[in-house]
Amino acid sequence: MTENEIAKIVVDAAYHIHANLGPGLLESAYQSILVYELKKRGLRFESEVLVPIIYDGSILETGFRADLIVEDKVIIELKSIEQIAPVHKKQLLTYLRLTGKKLGLLVNFGEALIRNGITRIANGMPE
């Protein structure tokens, strides 16, 4: 399965969740529900994955935690805030670079319209 095929399934699940529940829940609640939806759709994923930083030849365990990594290809960063800030997009791009992954989705369930809350971030693949 390609990154784009995985992203399409994740986006569909996010639309389904937002259509049923709307904005207003905590990020952790949306994460639990998205995990449920991804299981229903047969996708493999890991949640709250500790990703170390390799710096100056040393592995630093205090890197970051990826909200979800789906099919070991796509990083999903979840938010439930009024509006995404530029730093959130930069953060996801950094995560992609550190892991060598090519695609990430920044999903903000806090938006009134979920289509405004999904941002695709690519790292070395066609937009």
N, C-alpha and C positions, 0 to 999 in steps of 0.2 A: 504494500500500500504506500502511495507517495505522500509527501508532506501535504500537498494540496487536497488529496482525497481525505486525509485525516482532518484537516482544517475544516473542510465542508461539513463533515459529521459533527465536529465540535460546535461549529456555528449553528447548525440546525438544532442541536441540543440546547444551546444557549437561548435561541429564539423560543423554543418550546417552554423552557423554564420561565423566561421573562413574560411570555404571554399568559402563563398560568398564575404567576406570583407577583409580577411587577417589581418595581424598585422598592427598597426600604428594608430589606433583611440585612443581617450582618454578612460580611464576606464569608465567614466560616459556614454559614447556612447554605449559601449558594455553592460553595465548594462541595459540601456533602451531597447536595442535590445533583450537581454536575457529575460527581463520581457515580452516583446511582444511574444517571442517564447514560454515561459512557459504558458502564457494565451492561446495561440493557442492550446497547448497540454492539456489544461484543468487542470493544476495544481494550487493549492492554494499556495500563498506565501505572505510574507511581505517583504518590502524592507526598508533599512536604519532603522532597528529595534534597538532602544536603549535598551541595556541590562545592567542593573545595576550590581554592584559588592556587594556581601554581605561579609562584613569584620568585624570581632569582634562584631557580632550581629547587626551591622548597615548596612542599605542599602545606598550605595553610587551611586547616579544617574550618576556619571561621569565614567561609565564603558566603554563600547565600543558600536559601531554601527555595527551590522551585515549587510553586503551588502544585502544578501537575506537569508531568512529562508523559506524553501520549505516544504509544508505540515506539518509544525510544527515539522519536524523531521531532516532535513538536512540543515546545514549551508553552504552557498556558499560565499566564499571570492574571489573577483575578483581583478585581477591585469592586467595592460597593461604595462609591463616593459620588459627590455631585458632578464633578468634572475631572477628566484626566488632565494632568499637568505634563508639560514636555519632559520632565524628569522621569516620569513613568515609562515613556517610550525609550528613553536612553537607557534606563535600567534594564529593560527587557533585551535590548540590543546587546548590552554588555553580557547578560546571561547567555545569549546565543553565542557570542564570541568565546566566552570562557568554556563552554561545553562543546563547541564545534558544531552545534546544531544549526540548521539552515532556516527554520521558520518558527516564529512565535506568534501567539495571539494574546493581545491585551484585551481582556473582557471586563467591562465596567457595567455591572448590573444596576448601578445607581442612576443611570440615565433614564429619562422618561421613555425614550424610544431606543430599544436595544441596538438598532442599526447604527445609531450614533455612538454606541458604547463598545464597538468591536473594531480593533485596530490590528492590522496584519503587519508584522515586522519581519523583514527578510534579511538574512545574513548570507550573502553570496549566492542567492538564487534569484531568478527573474521575478519581478513584482507581478 
